[in-house]
């Protein structure tokens, strides 16, 4: 008997939205305070400083009241001035997409684009900036989720800083699941959110802004204000003595507080190790079945999502439907250029646990086998289990 589409899946192993931690779900149900109650104003200040500790940024981050697409578009609108030349780095669908936002505000957008199963070469960025010293801003997606690939933003950030430009980073699906921070990447603006590796529902954004980026934003006459896209409006809102630009999402902020507590209590290094192990187990299981990974090299494969290349003649959408119907397991499709070509298995937040990697291998392998693909599910599960056992015994 197959699992009906009208019911929610039993297991959500997607690349976002992800399942929420129990602590977050409980916090979402706590008291919704009036936003100008002194208790809430003190809570928001403490929450911002807790986010600063977790993110490792020099200045208090912004907590914007919308999922990270709001913050990414707001960052483009705020940082990019009408006379700016922008270099956009496109190694996937999301990196490519940011260029369209940049084009709304910049005088000119240049682009380095590579195949979507590879990553940006930092030396290519160095060469481009040397040839084009007029570039003021460089934009990059750290983990381009539709491809499951990583760009080396620390190396890129050092090159951008050396050239005297500002780096704008999309770290939405990487921060909290691997070693990365605004300071390590020398980012001018670093956008992430709690709806991926922190295990929260999609509703808020976290944005680290450097002093140099603030100076550029404040000098930009076109930077939005009194607007949902404004970063300036929220610059000082973290202080309990300052007003909010508009009513904040109180319940979601309660959830974020619980998620940050969990992250800091477990310890960032332990959290990162858990994500990395889950991804490694999953990848070994996929390869053990005889299926290829999407990235050309595992060196650029993200620990927060595994992208699996579909065998010739098999559409990913059909496999996703079969896995959901047969096993109650939901996974993610590709996006745009990668749609139909790959399946993404998320290892973020609550599902960054080794047991879920075994489940993903079993569900994908079983679905592929049911559709006539030549896969060895037993060998895949054995490889995944062996990887897990080796980690336990190490």
C-alpha positions in Angstrom: 0.0 0.0 0.0 1.4 3.3 -1.0 1.6 6.5 1.1 -1.1 9.0 0.0 -0.1 12.4 -1.4 -2.8 14.0 0.6 -1.0 13.2 3.9 2.3 14.9 5.0 5.4 12.7 4.5 6.6 10.7 7.5 10.2 11.9 7.0 11.3 15.3 5.6 14.8 15.0 4.2 14.7 18.0 2.0 17.2 20.8 1.5 14.8 23.3 3.0 12.4 24.0 4.5 13.7 21.5 7.0 12.1 20.0 10.1 12.3 22.0 13.3 14.0 21.0 16.5 11.6 20.1 19.3 13.0 22.9 21.4 12.1 25.4 18.6 8.6 24.0 18.3 8.0 24.4 22.0 9.4 27.9 22.0 7.1 28.9 19.1 4.2 28.1 21.4 5.3 30.4 24.3 3.9 33.8 25.2 3.8 36.4 22.4 4.8 39.6 24.2 4.0 43.1 23.1 7.0 44.4 21.1 7.4 47.5 23.3 7.1 45.7 26.5 10.4 46.3 28.3 10.8 42.5 28.8 10.6 41.9 25.0 13.0 44.8 24.2 15.5 43.3 26.6 14.9 39.9 25.1 15.5 41.2 21.6 18.8 42.8 22.6 20.0 39.7 24.3 18.9 37.6 21.3 20.9 39.8 18.9 24.0 39.5 21.1 23.5 35.7 21.3 23.3 35.6 17.5 26.5 37.7 17.3 28.3 35.1 19.5 27.0 32.2 17.4 27.9 33.9 14.1 31.2 35.2 15.2 30.8 38.6 13.7 32.4 41.9 14.8 29.1 43.9 15.1 25.7 42.9 16.2 23.9 41.3 13.3 20.5 42.3 11.9 17.6 40.0 12.5 15.3 40.8 9.6 11.6 39.8 9.7 11.4 37.6 6.7 13.1 34.5 5.2 16.5 35.1 3.7 15.3 36.0 0.2 14.2 39.3 1.8 17.7 39.8 3.2 19.5 38.9 0.0 17.5 41.4 -2.0 17.7 44.0 0.7 21.5 43.5 0.7 21.7 44.1 -3.0 19.5 47.2 -2.8 21.4 48.6 0.2 25.0 47.9 -0.8 25.0 48.4 -4.6 25.0 52.0 -5.8 24.0 53.2 -9.2 27.7 53.8 -10.2 29.0 50.5 -9.0 30.5 47.7 -11.1 29.7 44.3 -9.6 31.3 41.0 -10.2 28.8 38.1 -9.7 30.1 34.6 -9.2 27.8 32.0 -10.6 28.4 28.3 -9.9 24.8 27.4 -9.6 21.2 28.5 -9.9 21.2 30.7 -6.8 24.5 32.3 -7.5 23.3 33.1 -11.0 20.0 34.4 -9.7 21.7 37.0 -7.4 23.1 38.6 -10.5 19.6 39.6 -11.6 19.1 41.5 -8.3 22.5 43.1 -8.7 21.6 44.3 -12.2 18.7 46.3 -10.8 21.0 48.6 -8.9 24.5 48.5 -10.4 25.9 50.4 -13.4 27.3 47.2 -14.7 27.3 43.5 -13.7 30.2 41.3 -14.8 30.1 37.6 -14.2 32.3 34.6 -13.8 30.1 31.5 -14.5 31.2 27.9 -14.3 29.3 24.6 -14.9 26.9 23.9 -12.1 28.6 20.8 -10.9 31.8 22.7 -10.2 33.0 25.6 -8.1 34.5 29.0 -8.6 38.3 29.0 -8.8 39.6 31.8 -6.5 42.5 32.4 -8.8 40.1 33.2 -11.6 38.6 35.8 -9.3 42.0 37.3 -8.6 42.8 37.5 -12.3 39.5 39.2 -13.1 39.8 41.8 -10.3 43.4 42.6 -11.4 42.1 43.2 -15.0 39.0 45.1 -13.7 40.0 47.3 -10.8 36.7 49.2 -11.1 34.8 46.3 -9.5 33.5 47.5 -6.1 31.4 44.5 -5.0 31.8 40.8 -5.5 28.8 38.5 -4.9 29.0 34.8 -4.2 26.8 31.9 -3.0 28.7 29.7 -0.5 26.6 26.6 -0.8 24.6 26.7 -4.0 21.9 24.3 -2.8 20.4 23.3 -6.1 23.8 21.7 -7.0 25.0 20.7 -3.5 28.4 22.4 -4.2 30.6 24.8 -2.1 32.6 27.8 -3.1 35.8 28.6 -1.1 34.5 31.9 0.3 37.5 32.3 2.7 39.9 32.3 -0.2 37.7 34.4 -2.4 37.1 36.8 0.5 40.9 37.3 1.0 41.3 38.1 -2.7 38.4 40.5 -2.7 39.7 42.3 0.4 43.2 42.6 -1.2 41.6 44.2 -4.2 39.8 46.8 -2.0 36.3 45.6 -2.9 33.5 44.3 -0.7 32.2 40.7 -0.6 28.5 39.9 -0.4 27.9 36.3 0.7 24.8 34.1 0.5 25.5 31.6 3.4 21.8 30.7 3.9 22.3 26.9 3.7 25.9 26.6 5.0 26.1 28.7 8.2 25.4 26.6 11.3 26.3 23.3 9.5 30.0 23.8 8.7 32.9 26.0 9.7 32.1 29.4 8.2 31.7 32.9 9.5 31.5 36.5 8.3 35.0 37.2 9.8 36.7 34.2 8.2 35.4 35.1 4.8 36.0 38.8 5.3 32.5 39.5 4.1 31.1 43.0 3.9 27.6 41.5 4.1 27.0 37.9 5.1 23.4 36.6 4.8 22.1 33.5 6.5 19.0 32.3 8.2 17.7 30.0 10.9 15.5 28.0 8.6 18.2 25.6 7.5 21.0 24.3 9.8 19.5 25.9 12.9 16.3 23.9 12.5 13.8 26.7 12.6 10.8 27.4 10.3 11.3 29.8 7.4 10.5 33.3 8.8 13.7 35.3 9.7 17.1 36.3 8.3 20.4 36.9 10.0 22.7 39.5 8.4 26.2 40.4 9.5 27.3 43.8 8.1 31.0 45.0 8.4 31.9 48.5 9.3 33.1 49.1 5.8 29.8 47.9 4.4 27.8 50.1 6.7 29.8 53.1 5.6 29.1 52.3 2.0 25.4 51.7 2.7 25.1 55.0 4.5 26.8 56.8 1.6 24.5 55.2 -0.9 21.6 57.7 -1.7 19.5 54.9 -3.2 19.8 52.5 -0.2 16.2 51.8 0.9 14.8 53.2 4.1 11.3 53.0 5.6 11.0 49.8 3.6 10.9 46.0 4.0 14.2 45.9 2.0 16.0 48.3 4.3 19.0 47.3 6.3 19.5 50.8 7.6 16.2 50.7 9.4 17.3 47.8 11.6 20.9 48.9 12.3 20.2 50.1 15.9 16.9 48.3 16.5 18.8 45.6 18.5 19.2 48.1 21.3 16.5 47.9 24.0 16.4 51.7 24.0 15.6 52.0 20.2 12.2 51.5 18.4 11.5 48.8 15.9 10.9 49.8 12.3 7.7 47.7 12.3 6.3 44.9 14.4 8.8 42.0 14.7 7.8 38.4 14.4 7.6 37.6 18.1 6.8 33.9 18.0 9.5 33.2 15.4 12.0 35.2 17.5 11.2 32.9 20.5 12.0 30.0 18.2 15.2 31.5 17.1 16.3 32.0 20.7 15.8 28.3 21.4 17.6 27.3 18.3 20.6 29.5 19.2 20.7 28.1 22.7 20.7 24.6 21.3 23.5 25.4 18.8 25.7 27.0 21.5 24.9 24.3 24.1 25.8 21.5 21.8 28.8 23.4 20.6 29.4 24.6 17.0 32.2 22.1 16.4 30.0 19.2 17.5 27.2 20.5 15.3 29.5 20.8 12.3 30.9 17.3 12.9 27.4 15.8 13.0 26.5 17.4 9.7 29.7 16.3 8.1 29.4 12.7 9.3 25.8 12.4 8.1 26.7 13.7 4.7 29.7 11.3 4.5 27.6 8.3 5.4 25.0 9.3 2.8 27.5 9.8 0.0 29.2 6.5 0.7 25.8 4.8 0.6 24.9 6.5 -2.7 28.2 5.5 -4.3 27.9 2.0 -2.9 24.6 1.5 -4.8 26.4 2.4 -8.0 24.9 5.9 -8.4 27.0 9.0 -9.1 27.1 12.2 -7.1 26.4 15.5 -8.9 29.5 17.5 -7.9 32.5 16.6 -10.0 34.6 16.3 -6.8 33.7 15.4 -3.3 36.1 18.2 -2.3 33.3 20.7 -3.2 30.4 18.6 -1.9 28.5 20.3 0.9 28.1 18.6 4.3 24.5 20.1 4.5 23.1 18.5 1.3 24.0 15.6 -0.9 23.2 16.1 -4.6 22.7 12.8 -6.5 22.9 12.6 -10.2 20.1 10.6 -11.8 20.9 7.5 -14.0 20.4 8.0 -17.7 16.8 7.9 -18.8 15.3 8.5 -15.3 13.7 11.7 -14.3 14.3 12.9 -10.8 10.7 14.0 -10.3 9.5 10.4 -10.9 12.0 9.1 -8.3 10.9 11.7 -5.8 7.2 10.7 -6.2 8.0 7.0 -5.9 10.1 7.5 -2.7 7.4 9.5 -1.1 4.6 7.2 -2.1 6.5 4.0 -1.3 8.3 5.0 1.9 6.8 8.4 3.1 10.2 10.1 2.5 10.3 13.6 1.0 13.5 14.8 -0.7 14.2 17.8 -2.9 14.3 18.3 -6.6 16.8 20.4 -8.4 16.0 24.0 -9.5 15.9 25.5 -13.0 19.0 24.1 -14.9 19.3 21.2 -12.4 15.6 20.3 -12.3 15.0 16.7 -13.3 18.7 15.9 -13.3 19.4 15.4 -9.7 17.9 14.8 -6.2 19.0 16.7 -3.1 19.1 15.0 0.3 19.2 17.6 3.1 21.4 17.1 6.1 20.4 20.2 8.1 19.4 20.7 11.7 17.4 17.8 13.1 18.0 15.5 10.0 21.8 15.9 10.3 21.9 12.5 12.1 23.5 9.4 10.7 20.3 7.4 10.9 18.6 9.7 8.4 21.4 9.1 6.0 20.6 5.3 6.0 17.0 6.1 5.5 17.7 8.4 2.6 19.9 5.7 0.9 17.2 3.1 1.4 14.4 5.3 0.1 16.2 6.5 -2.9 17.6 3.1 -3.7 14.2 1.4 -3.3 12.5 4.0 -5.5 15.2 3.7 -8.2 15.0 -0.1 -8.2 11.2 0.0 -8.4 11.5 2.2 -11.5 13.9 -0.3 -13.2 17.3 1.3 -12.5 20.2 -1.0 -11.9 21.1 -0.3 -8.3 22.5 -2.4 -5.5 20.5 -1.2 -2.5 22.0 -3.7 -0.1 25.6 -2.8 -1.1 24.7 0.9 -0.6 23.3 0.3 2.8 26.3 -1.8 3.8 28.7 0.9 2.7 26.8 3.5 4.6 26.6 1.4 7.7 30.4 0.6 7.5 31.1 4.4 7.3 29.0 5.0 10.4 30.6 2.1 12.3 34.1 3.3 11.4 33.2 6.8 12.8 32.0 5.2 16.0 35.1 3.1 16.4 37.5 5.9 15.6 
